Every structure is written in C-alpha cells, then in structure tokens.
Amino acid sequence: LTPLLRYLHPCKAAPAPPLVKPSTNLAKPPSSLPPPSTPSQTKMHTVWIRLNAVVFFSLSVLLTLSLLCSFSPPFLGDNGNPDRPLHPIVSHVHMNTLRSLRAHGGVDRALFSVDLKADFNPAFHWNVKQLFVFVVAEFETEKNPINQVVLWDKIIEATDSVKTIDVKDSVIKYSLISQRSDLRNVDVTLKVCYDTMPITSVMSMDCSEQVGRFTLPGDYVSGGEKKKAPKKKRKLAEEKPRMT
C-alpha cells in the first residue's frame, strides 16, 4: 500500500530561492574619508628616534676608542726600559736589619727592615690609572712547599709627579708570619710585585726579576738580643711508680 499511497499523494518539493543577479555598480568610498597621505607628509623621524641614534652612535665610538687604547701598549716601544719594555726598573731589594724573631701564639713572627730602590716610570702609559706595588716574602717549610707573605705595599697613581721608590732601612708594614713555629733557619726570597690597573683593559700582575735573599737565624731574636729556641718537652722514658 505504501507505493500506491505515494503515487496518489506525491510530496511537493520546497520551491528554490530566486536567483539574484550580481550588481555591476560598486559602492564608492564616502566623501568624508581623508585622502591617502604621501610619504613626504609622514613623520618618520621623531625627537626620541634621533636622540636614540645619537646616544648609541656615541657609545659605539667610545667602545671603538677603548678597544684601540687597550691594544695600543705593544706599539709604544720600550718606554724607557729596553730590557723589559713597559716594566719597572728594580735596582735592588734586600733585608737591612733583623729587628726580632719570636714565637707568639704558637706561630713564628719575624720583623725586619728592607732597602728598596725602583723606578716605575716605564710601567706608566696613557692606559694605566695606577699601580699597586708590594713586596712579597717567599719561603719553604716542611708542611708547605710554597709560602708567600706580603710585607710592604704602596699605591702609585698616574697623577703622581714622583713615580720612584727609594727607601732605606724601612721597617716592613706587616710581619713575616708562618702558620707554625718553623721560621728558624729558613731561606727567604724577597720579590717586588705590582698590579697594573688600566683604564679600559683588564688588570694584570707581574713581579720583577731582581730579588733579594737572606736566611733567618736559628735562634729567636728579640730587641737585638738573641734567645735560644725553646726546647721541646721530652716524654719520660719511665713512668713514676704507682702507690699501692
């Protein structure tokens, strides 16, 4: 019966929408919009952009000059020191008088005076701000093969008119101290070292080839009088008899 009913009452399809013809008349832009601006009318360089360009150009120039200044010392020649260009001339450094050698707080301390003569003018050029000069004592003990102690120091600036050091019988600022009581009969080497503080480059440290050597006495010295080293306590070979 279903095919018969469909034949007697056919379903009507929905009518198709009417076709709309495309319009050939395009909409014109409203007259209220402003006309497009030309490149000459656009503000492309403001005050901040110009200021930014000037600042970074100046920084680039300063960086370039700093690099040229840091790489220029090798082209300055010997600067008055043909043996070691751009290094000070150290004439001598040695101990003058031993003031004291004593034990204090379980460690040995030595106090003495030194003679030092050096010319630091060859170490100065346009890229050096100041030099930190110091005298180092180097010695060897049973526990430590290398011991270094700063005894005396001084700062020489580029603005100083006198860049030489000439001291005689000058007492050291810092005592020669060991970690134990082992300074007697020790060979000591004095060296003149210095830190170069440049303006634009990196810091560097160097020591002079001229050194001074001396040997500390085997007895303690205090106030000009020699004192014998204290003897270590010996252990008793036999114990005391116990009371019964």
C-alpha positions as CSV (number, residue, x, y, z in Angstrom):
1,L,0.0,0.0,0.0
2,T,2.9,2.4,0.6
3,P,3.9,2.7,-3.1
4,L,0.2,3.3,-4.0
5,L,-0.2,6.0,-1.5
6,R,2.9,7.7,-2.7
7,Y,1.6,7.6,-6.2
8,L,-1.7,9.0,-5.2
9,H,-0.3,11.8,-2.9
10,P,3.2,12.8,-4.2
11,C,5.3,15.1,-1.9
12,K,5.9,18.6,-3.1
13,A,9.5,19.8,-3.1
14,A,10.2,23.2,-1.5
15,P,10.5,26.0,-4.0
16,A,14.0,27.1,-4.9
17,P,15.1,30.6,-3.9
18,P,15.0,33.1,-6.7
19,L,18.2,33.8,-8.4
20,V,19.8,37.2,-7.7
21,K,21.8,38.8,-10.4
22,P,25.2,40.3,-9.4
23,S,25.3,44.0,-9.3
24,T,27.8,45.8,-11.5
25,N,27.6,49.1,-9.6
26,L,30.4,49.1,-6.9
27,A,30.0,51.2,-3.8
28,K,32.1,54.4,-3.9
29,P,34.0,55.4,-0.8
30,P,32.3,58.0,1.2
31,S,33.5,61.5,0.7
32,S,34.1,62.1,4.4
33,L,37.3,59.8,4.5
34,P,40.6,61.8,4.1
35,P,42.7,61.1,1.1
36,P,45.7,58.8,1.5
37,S,48.8,60.7,2.7
38,T,52.0,60.8,0.7
39,P,55.4,59.7,2.2
40,S,56.6,63.3,2.5
41,Q,53.7,64.1,4.9
42,T,54.5,61.1,7.3
43,K,56.6,61.9,10.5
44,M,59.2,59.1,10.3
45,H,62.0,60.8,12.5
46,T,60.8,62.0,15.9
47,V,62.9,63.6,18.6
48,W,63.2,60.3,20.5
49,I,64.4,58.4,17.4
50,R,67.0,61.0,16.7
51,L,68.2,61.0,20.4
52,N,68.4,57.2,20.4
53,A,70.5,57.2,17.3
54,V,72.9,59.9,18.7
55,V,73.3,58.1,22.0
56,F,74.1,54.7,20.6
57,F,76.4,56.1,18.0
58,S,78.4,57.9,20.7
59,L,78.6,54.6,22.7
60,S,79.9,52.8,19.6
61,V,82.6,55.4,19.2
62,L,83.6,55.2,22.8
63,L,83.8,51.4,22.6
64,T,85.9,51.5,19.5
65,L,88.3,54.0,21.1
66,S,88.5,51.9,24.3
67,L,89.5,48.8,22.3
68,L,92.1,50.7,20.3
69,C,93.5,52.1,23.6
70,S,93.7,48.7,25.2
71,F,95.5,47.2,22.2
72,S,98.0,50.1,21.8
73,P,100.6,49.3,24.5
74,P,102.6,46.8,22.4
75,F,103.2,49.6,19.9
76,L,104.6,52.1,22.5
77,G,108.1,50.8,22.4
78,D,110.3,50.0,25.4
79,N,109.1,53.2,27.2
80,G,112.5,53.7,28.8
81,N,113.2,50.1,29.7
82,P,114.9,48.3,26.8
83,D,115.5,45.1,28.9
84,R,111.8,44.7,29.8
85,P,109.6,47.1,27.9
86,L,106.7,48.6,29.8
87,H,108.0,47.2,33.1
88,P,109.6,49.0,36.1
89,I,113.3,49.0,36.7
90,V,114.1,47.5,40.1
91,S,117.7,48.2,41.2
92,H,117.7,46.2,44.4
93,V,115.5,44.8,47.2
94,H,117.0,43.2,50.3
95,M,116.8,42.9,54.1
96,N,118.6,45.6,56.1
97,T,118.3,44.7,59.8
98,L,116.5,41.9,61.6
99,R,114.6,43.5,64.5
100,S,113.0,40.4,66.0
101,L,112.2,36.8,65.5
102,R,110.0,35.3,68.2
103,A,107.2,32.8,68.8
104,H,103.8,34.3,69.6
105,G,100.6,32.4,69.9
106,G,102.1,29.2,68.6
107,V,103.5,30.7,65.4
108,D,106.8,32.4,64.5
109,R,106.9,36.1,63.6
110,A,109.8,38.0,62.1
111,L,110.2,41.8,61.9
112,F,112.9,43.4,59.9
113,S,113.7,46.4,57.7
114,V,114.3,46.5,54.0
115,D,116.0,48.5,51.3
116,L,114.2,49.1,48.1
117,K,115.0,51.2,45.0
118,A,112.9,51.0,41.9
119,D,111.8,53.3,39.0
120,F,108.1,52.7,37.9
121,N,108.0,55.4,35.2
122,P,108.4,52.8,32.3
123,A,105.3,51.0,33.6
124,F,103.1,54.0,33.0
125,H,101.4,55.0,29.7
126,W,98.1,56.5,28.6
127,N,96.1,53.4,29.6
128,V,97.4,53.0,33.1
129,K,95.5,54.5,36.0
130,Q,97.6,53.3,39.0
131,L,100.0,50.7,40.2
132,F,99.7,48.7,43.4
133,V,103.2,47.8,44.4
134,F,104.0,45.3,47.2
135,V,107.0,43.3,48.5
136,V,106.4,39.6,48.9
137,A,108.5,37.2,51.0
138,E,108.6,33.7,49.7
139,F,109.9,30.7,51.7
140,E,109.6,27.0,52.0
141,T,108.7,24.9,55.1
142,E,108.2,21.2,55.8
143,K,104.4,21.4,55.6
144,N,104.1,23.9,52.8
145,P,106.5,23.9,49.8
146,I,105.5,27.5,48.8
147,N,104.6,30.3,51.3
148,Q,104.1,33.9,50.2
149,V,103.5,36.8,52.6
150,V,103.0,40.4,51.7
151,L,105.4,42.6,53.8
152,W,105.1,46.1,52.4
153,D,102.9,47.9,49.9
154,K,102.3,51.3,48.2
155,I,100.0,52.8,45.6
156,I,101.4,54.9,42.8
157,E,98.9,56.8,40.7
158,A,99.4,58.2,37.2
159,T,98.8,61.8,38.6
160,D,101.8,61.5,41.0
161,S,104.8,63.6,40.0
162,V,107.2,61.1,41.5
163,K,106.9,57.5,40.4
164,T,110.1,56.1,42.0
165,I,110.6,54.3,45.3
166,D,113.9,54.7,47.2
167,V,113.7,53.6,50.8
168,K,116.5,52.6,53.2
169,D,116.1,50.7,56.5
170,S,112.3,50.9,56.3
171,V,110.5,48.7,58.7
172,I,108.0,46.4,57.0
173,K,104.3,47.1,57.5
174,Y,103.2,43.5,58.0
175,S,105.2,41.0,60.0
176,L,106.5,37.8,58.3
177,I,104.3,35.2,59.9
178,S,104.3,31.4,59.4
179,Q,101.5,29.1,60.2
180,R,103.7,27.2,62.7
181,S,106.9,27.7,64.6
182,D,109.1,26.9,61.7
183,L,110.8,30.2,60.6
184,R,114.2,29.5,62.1
185,N,117.0,28.7,59.7
186,V,114.6,29.4,56.7
187,D,115.8,30.8,53.4
188,V,113.6,33.8,52.4
189,T,113.4,35.4,49.0
190,L,112.1,39.0,48.6
191,K,110.3,40.0,45.4
192,V,108.8,43.2,44.1
193,C,105.4,42.6,42.6
194,Y,102.8,45.1,41.2
195,D,99.2,45.1,40.0
196,T,98.6,47.2,36.9
197,M,95.1,48.9,37.0
198,P,94.4,50.1,33.4
199,I,91.6,52.4,32.3
200,T,89.9,50.2,29.7
201,S,91.7,46.8,29.7
202,V,91.9,44.0,32.2
203,M,94.0,44.0,35.4
204,S,97.4,42.2,35.4
205,M,100.0,41.2,37.9
206,D,103.7,40.8,37.4
207,C,106.9,40.5,39.5
208,S,110.4,41.9,38.9
209,E,113.3,39.6,38.1
210,Q,115.5,41.3,40.7
211,V,115.2,39.5,44.0
212,G,116.8,39.6,47.4
213,R,117.7,36.5,49.5
214,F,118.6,36.0,53.2
215,T,118.4,33.4,55.9
216,L,116.8,33.8,59.2
217,P,118.8,32.8,62.3
218,G,118.5,29.6,64.2
219,D,117.8,31.3,67.5
220,Y,115.0,33.6,68.4
221,V,115.9,37.3,68.4
222,S,114.1,40.0,70.5
223,G,115.2,43.6,70.9
224,G,118.6,43.0,69.5
225,E,119.4,40.1,71.9
226,K,119.5,36.5,70.7
227,K,117.5,34.0,72.5
228,K,117.8,30.3,72.2
229,A,114.9,28.4,70.7
230,P,112.8,26.7,73.4
231,K,113.4,23.0,73.7
232,K,110.5,20.7,73.2
233,K,109.4,18.7,76.3
234,R,110.6,15.2,76.2
235,K,108.5,12.3,77.2
236,L,109.6,10.5,80.3
237,A,111.1,7.1,79.4
238,E,109.9,5.5,82.6
239,E,106.7,6.2,84.4
240,K,106.5,7.1,88.0
241,P,105.9,4.2,90.4
242,R,102.3,3.9,91.4
243,M,101.3,4.0,95.0
244,T,99.8,0.7,96.2
